[in-house]
Amino acid sequence: MAEAKLVHIVARPYDAEVMRRALVEAGYPAVLVGWGSSGCVQVERERPAVVVLSTRRAEDECALFLRGLRAGEHGRSVPVVVVVEPGSRLATTQLGADRLLLRPLDVGALAAAVRALSGGSERAVSVPAVSSPAASSLAASSPAVSVPAVSSLAASSPAASSLAASSPPLVLSGVSSLEPPIRETRATGPSLPAVVAPVLQILRSGTLREIDPARLVAEAHHAGVTGRLRFHRGEAEKTIAFDGGDPVFASSNQSYDRLGDLLFREGKITREQYALCDEGVAGSGRRLGAILIDRGFIKARELFPLVRRQIAEIIYSLFAWTDGSYELTGGEPPPDEKIRLDLSTFVLVLEGIRRKYGLDRLQELVGPSETCLLALPAVSGLAADAPLVPAERASLELMDGRRSLREIASRTRTDELTLYQLAHAAMITGAVTRRGDAEVRVIHGEESVPVARQRELTIDRHRIEAKYAQVLEADYFTLLGVAPDASSHEALRAYQRASEEFRLEAFGAELRQELAAELDEIAETLEEAFEVISDEELRRSYRRCIGS
């Protein structure tokens, strides 16, 4: 096998662990990575010998991931094993896969597939024997079929159907019970700017049925894009300019989005003033803002905040688009089009989602109310500067991979729409993920939040138990952590420190309930110890009693 690591991408942690163990036992160093652009980046960085992909996820996202993977320098040629459910639509479409395996998974067949692909032998679709009748008949009637190393992508869902490329389709010959794969071609977009990582060519061009505008803005930010995302819908065209991943300008050919229209709607200028300025723009070619200041219609100090607002409003208006197309073009924005917003990307997309995304749309993107979300380390930083109410902050804290959205909404008394808006903004900006998408022990080099919380819970429990053992067995000096001849000031500081560390409120609800009696006794004994040690006469008597 090649020295490169095997990258194993899967929808559920149980599947991931089963396959990882099987591959490790077979001699392959398996590594678990997440979905989305971060997973594609890791494939490019670590250059694995084989990628194993489970498709128990939303089919659209699976196809999008494969499209991003195949856009990378290493990803376009790395062998991919895809594990699918019997009867899955994805089993009948062009996936860009080199080998298909059906569930229930035979781990021996998986190891054999990885061995064949990493060893350079012929790549062929292989369907193992399975227990279900439908799958058994499929396996019996479907001989292995060779396919190119880089297959095209297409699926029967709208999000993935436009992903086909010019390479020959994956065809499962002899499978009469399955629909034939859909073949569709799409004109290739302009070449991607060199500043954008190849694995993020998903941004290059596509439709808004494939990926929603909020996610596009977030992906451009993560990728550090410098260039323009152009959106088209009918005759409408809007553009967002990025500089190093930050939105710095936006333009539109719609009159409603013009700065003059914004000022007129808000009553800052009259219709006559607007008409005069419009004539000035047409006659001189100068920007409207400069003319508004020259004519005394707005104050000079108002222009910059107004332009910032106009840029944000154009971006927010794009979030209402559910169809249309987009393309990424290169080129650094000129200096007069570098106006950085005073909003973080999280705050920007959250506001746009709040304004333009309804519940039905969000449920398609996030999942049903039974969906469990997993907070990642980035959540605290993103939420710190965001305009969130306490219930929303509490909702993020409760995204531990175990509680469903329904449970979180009930517990925090947050309405369903608000929670879904927050969840989608957090997901696309990398603050949370669906349980199973990245529920591995390490995410981007950091422990996932639930794993870190469990570790902290264990540490706190042991700490309480150790302190309680001191209450039962140790003397007051040991309990406070001071020497028998410590000064009163030292005793005071030690008491304050220990009282703060072991106060009931310092621990989570689980430990407060589990060890409430022990914490109460610790608090009482600490206070008693301080009263004795801080009084010189009581201290002398106590030292005589313990023989100190």
C-alpha positions in Angstrom: 0.0 0.0 0.0 1.1 3.6 -0.6 2.5 5.4 2.3 -0.2 8.1 2.2 -2.9 7.8 4.7 -6.3 6.4 3.9 -9.0 9.1 4.4 -12.3 7.7 5.6 -15.3 9.9 5.2 -18.6 8.6 6.6 -21.9 9.8 7.8 -22.3 8.1 11.1 -19.7 7.6 13.9 -20.6 3.9 14.3 -19.9 3.2 10.6 -16.7 5.2 10.8 -15.4 3.2 13.7 -16.3 -0.2 12.2 -14.6 0.6 9.0 -11.6 2.3 10.6 -10.9 -0.7 12.8 -11.3 -3.1 9.9 -8.9 -1.2 7.8 -6.3 -0.7 10.6 -6.4 -4.5 11.2 -5.8 -5.0 7.5 -2.7 -2.8 7.7 -4.1 0.5 6.5 -3.6 3.6 8.6 -7.2 4.9 8.5 -7.9 8.6 9.3 -11.4 10.1 9.8 -12.1 13.5 8.2 -15.1 15.7 8.0 -17.4 16.7 5.1 -17.4 19.9 3.1 -14.4 21.9 2.0 -12.4 21.0 5.2 -12.4 17.3 4.2 -11.4 18.2 0.6 -8.5 20.3 1.9 -7.4 17.4 4.2 -7.4 15.1 1.2 -5.2 17.5 -0.7 -2.9 18.0 2.2 -2.4 14.3 3.3 -2.8 12.8 -0.2 -4.3 9.5 0.8 -4.1 6.3 -1.2 -7.9 5.7 -1.1 -10.9 7.6 0.0 -13.8 5.6 1.5 -17.2 7.4 1.5 -20.4 6.4 3.2 -23.6 7.8 1.7 -26.0 7.8 4.7 -26.0 11.6 4.4 -28.2 13.8 2.4 -27.6 12.8 -1.2 -27.1 16.3 -2.5 -24.3 17.0 0.0 -22.7 13.7 -0.9 -22.6 14.6 -4.6 -21.4 18.1 -3.8 -18.6 16.7 -1.7 -17.5 14.4 -4.5 -17.6 17.3 -6.9 -15.3 19.3 -4.6 -13.0 16.3 -4.1 -12.7 15.6 -7.9 -11.7 19.3 -8.4 -8.5 18.9 -6.4 -5.1 18.1 -7.8 -4.9 14.9 -5.8 -8.7 14.4 -5.4 -9.2 14.1 -9.2 -7.2 10.9 -9.3 -7.5 9.3 -5.8 -9.5 6.1 -5.9 -12.9 6.4 -4.1 -14.9 3.5 -2.6 -18.5 4.5 -2.0 -20.7 2.5 0.4 -24.4 2.8 -0.3 -27.8 1.5 0.9 -29.5 -1.1 -1.3 -31.9 0.7 -3.6 -30.3 4.1 -3.0 -30.6 6.6 -5.8 -26.9 7.2 -5.5 -26.2 3.6 -6.3 -27.7 4.2 -9.8 -26.0 7.5 -10.6 -22.6 8.8 -11.7 -20.8 9.3 -8.4 -17.2 9.7 -9.4 -16.6 6.5 -7.6 -14.2 3.7 -8.5 -15.9 1.0 -6.5 -19.4 0.6 -5.0 -20.2 -1.6 -2.0 -23.7 -2.3 -0.7 -24.8 -2.5 2.9 -24.9 -4.4 5.1 -21.2 -3.9 4.7 -18.8 -6.8 4.5 -15.6 -5.4 6.1 -13.6 -8.0 4.3 -14.9 -6.8 0.9 -14.0 -3.2 2.0 -10.4 -4.2 2.9 -10.1 -6.1 -0.4 -11.4 -3.0 -2.3 -8.9 -0.7 -0.6 -6.1 -3.2 -1.2 -6.9 -3.5 -4.9 -7.3 0.2 -5.5 -4.2 1.2 -3.4 -2.2 -1.5 -5.1 -2.8 -0.2 -8.6 -4.9 -3.1 -9.8 -7.9 -2.6 -12.1 -10.6 -0.4 -10.7 -14.0 -2.1 -10.9 -17.4 -1.7 -9.3 -17.9 -4.6 -6.9 -21.2 -5.6 -5.3 -20.8 -8.0 -2.3 -23.3 -10.6 -1.3 -25.8 -9.1 1.1 -28.7 -10.3 3.2 -31.7 -8.4 1.8 -33.6 -10.0 -1.1 -33.4 -6.9 -3.3 -29.7 -6.5 -2.8 -29.1 -10.2 -3.3 -30.8 -10.1 -6.6 -28.8 -7.0 -7.5 -25.6 -8.7 -6.6 -26.4 -11.8 -8.6 -27.3 -9.9 -11.7 -24.5 -7.3 -11.6 -21.0 -8.4 -12.7 -18.1 -6.1 -11.9 -17.8 -3.3 -14.4 -14.7 -1.3 -15.0 -15.0 2.5 -14.9 -12.5 5.3 -15.3 -10.5 6.5 -12.3 -12.2 9.9 -12.6 -15.9 9.4 -13.2 -18.4 12.3 -13.7 -20.9 13.3 -11.1 -24.6 13.4 -11.5 -27.7 12.4 -9.5 -31.4 12.4 -9.8 -31.7 15.2 -7.3 -31.7 18.8 -8.5 -28.7 19.7 -6.4 -26.5 17.0 -8.0 -27.9 16.6 -11.5 -25.8 19.5 -12.9 -22.5 18.0 -11.6 -21.7 15.8 -14.6 -18.5 16.3 -16.4 -17.3 15.2 -19.8 -15.8 11.9 -18.6 -17.8 8.6 -19.4 -20.6 7.8 -16.9 -20.5 5.0 -14.4 -22.8 2.3 -15.7 -23.9 -0.8 -13.8 -24.5 -3.2 -16.6 -26.8 -6.1 -16.1 -28.9 -4.3 -13.5 -32.3 -4.2 -15.1 -34.1 -3.3 -11.8 -32.4 0.1 -11.5 -33.0 3.3 -13.4 -30.3 4.2 -15.8 -27.9 7.0 -14.6 -28.8 10.5 -15.6 -26.5 12.2 -18.0 -26.3 15.9 -18.1 -23.6 18.3 -19.2 -22.9 21.8 -18.1 -20.6 24.3 -19.7 -17.5 24.8 -17.7 -17.0 28.2 -16.1 -14.0 30.5 -16.2 -10.8 29.2 -14.9 -10.5 29.5 -11.1 -8.2 32.2 -9.8 -4.9 30.9 -8.5 -5.6 32.3 -5.1 -8.4 29.8 -4.6 -7.5 26.3 -3.6 -8.3 23.8 -6.3 -10.4 21.7 -3.9 -12.8 24.6 -3.6 -13.7 24.7 -7.3 -17.2 24.0 -6.1 -17.3 27.8 -5.9 -16.4 28.2 -9.5 -19.8 28.0 -10.9 -23.1 26.2 -10.3 -26.8 26.8 -9.5 -28.5 28.0 -6.4 -30.4 24.8 -6.3 -27.1 23.1 -5.5 -25.9 25.4 -2.8 -27.7 28.2 -1.1 -26.3 31.8 -1.2 -25.5 32.0 2.5 -23.4 28.9 2.3 -21.6 30.3 -0.8 -20.6 33.4 1.2 -19.4 31.3 4.1 -17.4 29.0 1.8 -15.8 32.0 0.0 -14.8 33.3 3.4 -13.3 29.9 4.5 -11.4 29.6 1.3 -9.9 33.2 1.6 -11.3 34.0 -1.9 -10.1 37.2 -3.7 -12.4 37.7 -6.6 -16.0 38.2 -7.5 -19.0 35.9 -7.1 -21.5 36.8 -9.8 -25.1 35.8 -9.4 -27.7 35.7 -12.3 -31.4 35.1 -12.2 -33.3 36.1 -15.3 -32.2 39.6 -16.1 -31.1 40.3 -12.6 -27.4 40.3 -11.9 -25.7 40.9 -8.5 -22.0 40.6 -7.5 -20.2 40.3 -4.3 -16.5 41.2 -4.3 -14.2 39.4 -1.8 -10.7 40.3 -0.6 -9.0 37.5 1.3 -12.4 35.9 2.0 -14.0 39.1 3.4 -16.9 40.7 1.4 -15.7 44.2 0.6 -18.2 45.4 -2.1 -21.5 44.4 -3.7 -23.2 45.7 -6.8 -26.5 45.1 -8.6 -28.2 46.0 -11.8 -31.6 46.3 -10.0 -32.7 49.9 -9.3 -34.1 48.9 -5.9 -30.6 48.1 -4.7 -29.2 51.5 -5.7 -28.0 53.9 -2.9 -30.4 56.6 -4.1 -33.3 54.2 -3.8 -32.2 53.3 -0.3 -32.0 56.9 0.8 -35.3 57.8 -0.8 -37.1 54.8 0.8 -35.8 55.9 4.2 -36.8 59.5 3.7 -33.3 60.9 3.8 -33.7 62.6 0.3 -36.7 63.7 -1.6 -37.8 62.5 -5.0 -36.6 65.7 -6.6 -33.2 65.5 -4.9 -32.8 61.9 -6.1 -33.7 62.9 -9.7 -31.1 65.7 -9.6 -28.4 63.4 -8.4 -29.3 60.8 -11.0 -28.8 63.4 -13.7 -25.5 64.3 -12.2 -24.3 60.7 -12.3 -25.4 60.3 -15.9 -23.7 63.6 -17.0 -20.4 63.3 -15.1 -19.9 59.6 -14.5 -19.1 60.3 -10.8 -20.4 58.1 -8.0 -23.8 59.0 -6.5 -22.3 59.4 -3.0 -20.0 62.1 -4.1 -22.7 64.0 -5.8 -25.0 63.7 -2.8 -22.3 65.3 -0.6 -21.5 68.1 -3.1 -25.2 69.1 -3.4 -25.5 69.1 0.4 -28.1 66.3 0.5 -26.2 64.1 2.9 -23.4 64.8 5.4 -19.9 63.7 4.5 -19.6 61.6 7.6 -22.8 59.7 6.7 -21.5 58.4 3.3 -19.3 55.6 4.5 -21.8 54.0 6.9 -24.5 54.3 4.1 -22.3 52.5 1.6 -21.6 49.8 4.1 -25.3 49.4 4.6 -26.0 49.3 0.9 -23.4 46.5 0.4 -24.9 44.5 3.3 -28.5 45.0 1.9 -27.5 43.8 -1.6 -25.9 40.7 0.0 -29.0 40.1 2.2 -31.2 40.4 -0.9 -29.3 37.6 -2.6 -30.2 35.3 0.3 -33.8 35.3 -0.9 -32.8 33.7 -4.2 -33.6 30.0 -4.4 -32.8 29.6 -8.0 -30.4 31.2 -10.5 -26.7 30.6 -11.2 -23.4 31.8 -9.9 -19.8 31.9 -11.0 -16.5 33.0 -9.5 -14.2 35.2 -11.4 -10.7 36.4 -10.5 -9.2 39.8 -9.9 -8.6 41.9 -6.9 -11.2 44.6 -6.3 -9.9 48.1 -7.0 -9.1 50.3 -4.0 -12.4 52.2 -4.2 -14.3 48.9 -4.0 -12.6 47.7 -0.8 -15.1 48.7 1.9 -14.9 46.2 4.7 -18.1 45.6 6.6 -18.2 46.1 10.3 -19.7 42.6 10.6 -18.2 39.2 11.0 -19.1 36.6 8.4 -21.2 34.7 11.0 -23.1 37.9 11.9 -23.6 38.7 8.2 -24.9 35.3 7.2 -27.0 35.0 10.3 -28.7 38.4 9.6 -29.3 37.4 6.0 -30.7 34.1 7.0 -33.0 35.7 9.6 -34.3 38.0 6.9 -34.8 35.7 4.0 -34.9 32.0 5.0 -38.2 30.5 6.0 -38.7 27.3 8.0 -39.4 25.0 5.1 -36.2 26.0 3.3 -34.2 25.7 6.5 -35.5 22.2 7.3 -34.4 21.1 3.9 -30.9 22.5 4.6 -30.5 21.5 8.2 -32.7 18.5 8.6 -35.8 17.5 10.5 -36.5 18.5 14.1 -35.0 15.2 15.3 -31.6 16.3 13.9 -28.8 16.4 16.5 -26.1 19.0 16.1 -22.6 18.9 17.5 -20.8 22.1 18.6 -17.2 22.5 17.4 -14.5 24.5 19.1 -15.1 27.5 16.8 -18.6 28.0 18.3 -17.4 30.1 21.3 -15.4 32.5 19.2 -18.2 33.0 16.6 -20.9 33.5 19.2 -18.9 35.9 21.4 -19.4 38.9 19.1 -22.8 37.9 17.7 -26.0 39.7 18.7 -27.6 36.6 20.3 -30.1 36.6 23.1 -29.5 34.4 26.1 -31.8 31.7 24.8 -29.8 31.5 21.5 -26.5 31.3 23.3 -28.0 28.5 25.5 -29.2 26.7 22.3 -25.6 26.7 21.0 -24.3 25.3 24.3 -26.9 22.5 24.2 -25.7 21.3 20.7 -23.8 18.4 22.2 -24.6 15.7 19.5 -27.2 14.1 21.7 -30.0 16.6 22.0 -32.3 17.0 19.0 -33.3 20.4 17.7 -36.8 19.7 19.1 -35.4 19.1 22.6 -33.2 22.2 22.4 -36.2 24.4 21.3 -38.3 23.1 24.2 -35.6 23.5 26.8 -34.6 27.0 25.8 -38.1 28.1 24.8 -36.8 29.2 21.4 -39.2 29.2 18.6 -38.5 26.7 15.8 -37.7 29.2 13.1 -35.2 31.1 15.2 -33.4 28.0 16.2 -33.2 26.7 12.6 -31.9 30.1 11.5 -29.2 30.0 14.1 -28.4 26.4 13.4 -27.9 26.9 9.6 -25.7 30.0 10.2 -23.6 28.0 12.7 -23.3 25.0 10.4 -22.1 26.9 7.3 -19.6 28.9 9.3 -18.1 25.8 10.9 -19.4 26.3 14.4 -21.5 23.2 14.5 -22.1 20.2 12.4 -24.6 17.4 12.2 -24.0 14.5 14.6 -22.0 12.0 12.5 -20.7 14.6 10.0 -17.5 15.1 12.1 -18.2 13.2 15.3 -14.7 12.0 15.6 -12.4 12.5 18.5 -10.3 15.1 16.7 -11.5 17.9 14.5 -9.0 20.1 12.7 -6.5 19.1 15.4 -8.8 20.0 18.3 -11.1 17.8 20.3 -14.8 18.1 19.5 -16.8 20.0 22.1 -18.6 16.9 23.5 -15.3 15.0 23.9 -13.7 18.0 25.6 -16.8 18.4 27.8 -16.7 14.7 28.8 -13.0 15.1 29.6 -13.7 18.1 31.8 -16.6 16.4 33.5 -14.4 13.5 34.4 -11.7 15.8 35.7 -14.2 17.8 37.8 -15.7 14.6 39.3 -12.3 13.3 40.3 -11.4 16.7 41.8 -14.6 16.8 43.9 -14.1 13.2 45.1 -10.5 14.0 46.0 -11.5 17.1 48.0 -14.3 15.2 49.7 -11.7 12.5 50.7 -9.7 15.4 52.4 -12.9 16.4 54.2 -13.2 12.9 55.7 -9.5 12.2 56.4 -7.2 15.3 56.3 -6.6 18.1 58.8 -7.8 21.7 58.3 -4.3 22.9 57.1 -4.2 20.2 54.4 -7.8 21.0 53.4 -7.0 24.6 52.8 -3.6 23.9 51.4 -1.6 26.0 53.9 1.2 25.4 56.3 0.4 25.2 60.1 2.3 28.5 60.6 0.6 30.3 57.7 -0.4 33.9 58.3 -4.1 34.9 58.6 -3.8 36.6 55.2 -2.5 33.4 53.7 -5.3 31.4 55.3 -7.9 33.9 53.9 -6.6 33.7 50.4 -6.5 29.9 50.5 -10.1 29.8 51.8 -11.3 32.2 49.1 -9.6 30.2 46.4 -10.9 26.8 47.6 -14.4 28.2 48.2 -14.6 29.6 44.7 -13.2 26.4 43.1 -15.7 24.1 44.9 -18.8 26.2 45.0 -21.9 24.5 43.7 -22.3 26.8 40.8 -18.8 26.1 39.4 -19.9 22.8 38.1 -22.4 21.6 35.5 -25.9 20.5 36.2 -24.9 16.8 36.0 -22.3 17.1 38.7 -24.4 19.5 40.8 -27.1 16.8 40.9 -24.8 13.8 41.3 -22.5 15.2 44.0 -24.6 17.9 45.7 -24.2 16.4 49.2 -20.4 16.2 48.8 -20.1 19.7 47.6 -22.3 21.0 50.5 -20.1 19.2 53.0 -16.9 20.5 51.3 -18.2 24.1 51.6 -19.2 23.7 55.2 -15.8 22.1 56.2 -13.8 24.8 54.3 -15.6 27.5 56.2 -15.1 25.7 59.5 -11.4 25.2 58.7 -11.0 28.9 57.9 -12.7 29.9 61.2 -10.3 27.8 63.2 -7.1 28.7 61.4 -7.9 32.4 61.2 -8.3 32.6 65.0 -4.9 32.3 66.7 -6.3 30.8 70.0 -8.4 28.3 68.1 -5.5 27.4 65.9 -3.2 26.7 68.8 -5.8 24.5 70.4 -6.4 22.7 67.1 -2.7 22.1 66.6 -2.3 20.6 70.0 -5.3 18.3 69.3 -3.7 16.9 66.0 -0.2 16.9 67.5 1.1 19.4 65.0 
